[in-house]
Amino acid sequence: MGLSPDSSYHIEVSRAYSTTWGIPENTPDTYQWRDITRIPYLYFWINARLLNLNDGNINEVILLRLVNVIYSLGTVFVTYLLSKEVLKGKWVRLMPVFLLTNTLMFLFLSSSINYDNLGNLFSVLGIYFFVKFVKSKLSIAYLLLMLIAVSLGSFTKYTVLPLAFILVILSSVHIFLERKKIKDIKFGKELFLLLPLTILLFFNIQIYGVNLIKYGGLEPKCEQILTHEQCLSNGVYYRDMVTMPAIEVNGIAHIIQMITDGERVNPVIYFRYWIWNIVGKVYGIMGDNSLQTTDTLKVLYLFFLSVGATLTFVYWKKFKRLDYYLLITFLFYVLVLFLAQNYKMYLKHNHMYLALQGRYLFPVISIGYVMYIKTLFFIKKKWLFSLILIPLILLFIYGCIPYFFLNVESHWFELNF
């Protein structure tokens, strides 16, 4: 404990949920975690039931870590299924799985007690069922399964909502483009999927719909539920109110004025800082303790990222409609993260890297790896292909487990439950 990101928060909120079958009340013991009553709570509710069943027989930290490993194994497996739908060739299909399982932050997060692991699983499941829907003749079953997956994801963490939004939009676009096939759709047993979907939509509306109507946002501000003094016991709230108070940003005109007055840099300049920092937090470790990768390795990862971007531009005519859907999904999610989360945070706090986490890219990182490998195998010249692929493999191998053990501090291995 005290190494991986926010594990104490997740286990303590899970313990609070274990005291009831419903939603627990805020108490003096939970004030430090902010409000726990108006949040997406599927992850905490599942953890709570596991803790109830365990009843102290197994160390709770180890138990919940192992469950998170299972979630991430599911993410790896579904990434392979996704890869099979997009790529041809037995070994080619394994490459995105190789890249994912040699991404250090993904590996480290996988054994952490963190709702990102469950959210990532539902995210890649939603993407997989979307791909199956596009490749089918407007299969209602795959469309409903996609909606169930992203509804489970948004019931786990609100950051899945942008992914749900773009997948629904692209599904609607695809239905319009294939509208001649609508008359051939046959309804059968798949309509039973409407029942779990309806239940999940109810729970999502009960959270997000009520929050929007009652509190004016997807998540209420801490002081809208608790008092200011109670909220101050939370570290993030204390930071935002006391040590690094946020300023009010009022619309596009205010942002432009801040940029022209030299108070903030524009998004293009900020992107240079953003991409450099986030690469170190995807291929390094960012948590309660951190192990970021070296500048040399960052340069290498960015080089191969630029190679992928270049190949995408060069071979864009080789892409099928499904490939464009996946690229749009990936870029939309990254853009939302970049502008709505990270750049907005910078504008408010004048801090380049505040709340900038590499793990926030993981809901769509499988798409990135699948499309990267697809563009790489467009290369026909074997010498050029080998010149890119072999160093890429070596970089990912070294940059994961070997790099970790060569650079990790000894106190990380001390048992502290």
N, C-alpha and C positions, 0 to 999 in steps of 0.2 A: 504493500500500500504506500501511497505517496509518490509513486513513480509514474504510473499511467494516468492519462487525462481524466480528471474528475471522478475517479473511482470511489472516493469517499462519499461524494454527493449521491452517486447512483446506489451504493449499498445502503446508505442511511435512509434515503427516500423509499427504497424497496422494503426496508424494515418497518418504516411507517405504514406502508400499504399492507404489510403482513398482519397488522392489528385489526383489519377489517376486510370484509369481502367487497366493500364498495370503495369510496374515496375518503381517505382520512381527513381529519380536520387539521388546520394549522395550529401548532402548539409552540410554546417557548423552545422546545427541543428542536423544532424544525425551522424556526425563523431564519437560521443561518443559511438555509437552502432556498430562501425566498418562498413564494406561494407554491404549494404542492397540490392545490385543489383544482386549478384551471389550466392544467397542462395535459398534453397527450400522454397517456399513462399505461399503454399496453405493456411496454417493457417492464415497468415497475410492478404491474399487477401480476405478470407471469413470474417474475422473481419472487414476489410475495408468496405466491402459492407454492413455489419450490421450497422456500424457507419454512413454510407451514408443514409441508410433507417431510422435510428433513428433520425438523424438531431437534436440532443440535447434534445429530448423529455424525455429520461430516462438517469440517470447518467451513463456515459459510462463505468465506472469501474464495477458497479453493473450489467449492461447489459452483459458485456463480461464474468463476473464471472458466471452468470446464464447459459450462453451458454456452458461454460466449464463443469458445473455440468451436463448438458444434454449429453455432450460427455462421461463423466465418467459413467453416468447411462447406456449409451449404452455399455460401456466396461463391466459393471456388468452383464447386460442382456446377452451379447454374451458369457461371462464366464459361465453363467448358461447353455446356449445352448451347449457349448463345454463340460461341465460337463455331460450333458444328453447323449452325444455321447460316452463317455468313461466309465461312472459309471452306476451301476444298483441300483435301489431303490430310491424312492421319496425323503427321508430325506438325504440319502447319497449324492445325487446330489446337495443338498443345501449347503453342508459343504464347498466346495471351495468358494462359494459366501460369506458365513459367514466369512471365513478367509480373503478374499480380502477386504470386507467392514469393517473389524476390523483391518486393517493395517493402522496405524495412518498416515504415510506419504502419502499413496494413498488417504485417506480421505481429508487431508489438501490440497494436490495438486489439488484435484478435483474441489475445489472452487477457484483455482488460475487462473490467466490469463497466460497460459503457453501452448506452442504447444505440450508438452508431452501428454496432455489429448487427443488431436485428434490423435496423433501418436499411443498412446496405444490402442485406439479404432480400428484403421485400422490394428494394429498388431494382436490383438486377433481375428479380423474378418478373417485375412489371415490364421491364425492357424485353425480356425473353418472350413473354406472352404477346407483347406488341409485335415483335418480329414474326412470331408464329401467325398472328392475325393478318399481317400484311402479306405473308407468303400463302395464306389460305384464300379460299374464295369467300371472303368476308365471313369467316367463321364467328358466329355469335359466342360460341363457347370460349374461344381465345380472347375475344374482346371483354367478356365478363370476367374472365380470369385475370386479365390485365388490370381491370378496374378494382377487383378484390385485392390484388397485390399492392397497388399504390394506395388503396384505402387503408390497408394494414400498415403500410409504411408511414402514412400521415398520422395514423393513430399512435405511432411510435415516436415520431419526431416531426416537427413542423417543417423542417428543411426539405422533406420529401415533396412538399406541395408544388414547388416549381417543376419538378420532374413529372408529377401527376398532371399538371396543367399542360405541359408541352406534349405529352403522350396523348392526352385527350384531343388536343387541337390537331395533331398529326393524324390521329385515327379518323377524325371528322373529315380532314382533307382527303385521306385515302378513300373513305366511303364515297365522297363526292366524285372523285376521279374514277372510281369503279362502280358508279351508280347503276350502270346497266346490269350488273350482277345482283342487284338488290332483289329483283323478282325471283331469283333462283334460290334465295335463302329459305331454308326449311327449319322450322322451329321444332325442337324435341325436348329431350331430357335436360339439355343444357339450360333451359329456363329455370330449373331448380336452383341454379347459381344465383338467381335474383334474390333468393332469401338471405344468404349470408351477405350479399352486397348491400341489400337494404338495411340490414342490421348494422353493418360497418358504416354506412352513410349516416345512419342515425347517430352513432357515437361521434363521428366526425363533426356533424352539425351541432351536436350537443356541446362540443368543445369550441370549435372555431366559429360557428354561427352565433352562439351566445356571446363569445368574446368580442366579436365584431360589433354586435348590436349593443351590448352592455358596456364594453370598455373601449371600443373604437379601434381595436387591433386584433391580430391573430393570437397574440399573447398579451394579457393585461400587464401594465407596469406594476412593479412590486407595491408601490404606495397606493395603488387602486384597491388592493386587497388588505394589505397590512399597513400599520402606521409607519411613518418615516423612521422613528426610533427602532422599531422592530426590524425594518429592512436594513438598517445600518449594520446589523450583525452579519449580513452577507457580504463577502469580500468584493464581488463584482459591483454591487450597488454602492458600497463604500468608495470603491475606486471611482465610479462614475459621478458620485456626488461630492466627494471630498478631495481625494488625492489627484484625480484627473477629471475634473468636472467637464461635462459636455456643453457645447454651445448649441443654440437652436439654429437649425438650417431651414430657411423658409423658401423652398422652391428653387427652380432653375435660375431665376434672375439673381437670387442671393448667391448661389454657387458661382455663377459667372463673375459677379462682383468680387467674391473672395479670391478667385483666380487672377483677375485683372489687377487687383490690389496687391498681389503677391503674398497673400495670407496662406494660400494653398496652391499646390501644383495641379495642373490639369490631368485628366485621366490617362492621357498618352504617356506623360512623364511618370505618373504614378505606376503605370503598368510595368515599367522597367524595374522598379523597386519590388513590385508585387511578385513578378514571375521569378526573380532571383531568390526572393525569400521563401516563396511557397515550394519551390523545388527542393530546397533544403529541409522542408518540413514534411514532404512526401517521402523522400528517400533518406531522411534522417528520422529522428524521433522528437516529437513535441508533445510534452505532457506536463505533469506536475514537476518532473525532472526532464531535462532535454539532452539529446545527443544529435545535434545537427551535423550534416555532412560537411566535408571540407569544401573550400572554394574550388579546388581543382576538380573534385567530383561533380560539383554543381555545373561547372563549365562543360564537362563531358555529357551530363544528363541534358543540359540545354542544347548542346550540339546535336544530339540525337533527336531531341524534340524539334529542332529547326529542320532537320533532315526529313522528319515525318511531315511537317507542314509544307515543305517544298515539294515532296513527292505527291502530296494531296493536290497541290496546285497543278503540277505537271500532268498527273494522270486523271484529272477530274472527269474527263470524258469517258473513262472506263467504268465509272461508278454506275450502279443501277439505282432505281428509285429508292429501294430499301436503304442503300448506303447513304443516300442524301438525307433520308429520315434520321438515320443514326447520327450523322454529322451535325444536323440541325439540333437534335436533342442534346448532344454533348456541348456544342457551342452555346446554346441557349442557357444551359445550366451553369456553365462557367461564367457567362456574361452576368447572370443574376448574382452569382457569388461575388464576382469582381466588383460590380457597381452597387448592388443593393445591400451587400454586407460589408465588404472590405473598404471600398472607396467611401461609402457613407460613414463608416466608423472613423476613417481618417479625417473626413471633413468635420465631424463633430468634436474629435479629441485632438486633432493635429498630431497624431502618432501614426507613423507609416505602417506599423506591424501589429497594432492592437487587434486582438481576436482573429489574427490571420493564422488559420490552421490548415495544414495540408490534408488532414482527414476529411475536411468538408468537401473535397473533390471525389471521395470514394463512391458515392451513389452512382456516378457515371464513369468511373475510371475504367471499368470493364469495356465500355464502348470505345474509349480512347485506345486501349490496347488492341482490341479486335480490329479496329480500323487502321491502326498503325501497321499491324502485320499484313493486312490486306494490301495496303499501298506498297509496302516493302516488297511483296512478292510480285508486283507488277514489273519490277526490274528484270530485264531479259539478259543483260550482260552478267555472266556468272562471276567475273572478277569483281565487278562493282557491288553485286549483291553480297558476295562473301566479305568484301571490304567493310560493309556496313554491319552485316549480321553477326559476324564473329566477335568484333569488339563490343557490340551491343550485349551479347550474351555474357561475355567476360565482365563487363561493367556491372550488370545486374547481379551476377554471382558474387563478385567481390563486395559490391556496395551494400549487401544485405548482412547475412550472418557473419562472414569473416570480418567485415568492417565493424560490426557491433562488438565482437569479442576483442578486437584489437584496440578499441577506443573506450569501451564502457568503464566507468569508475567502479572500484571494488565494492563500494557501499550499496550498489544496486542489488547485490546478491545477499544482503542481510535479510533474514526472515523477520517480517514485521507484520503480524496479523492483528 
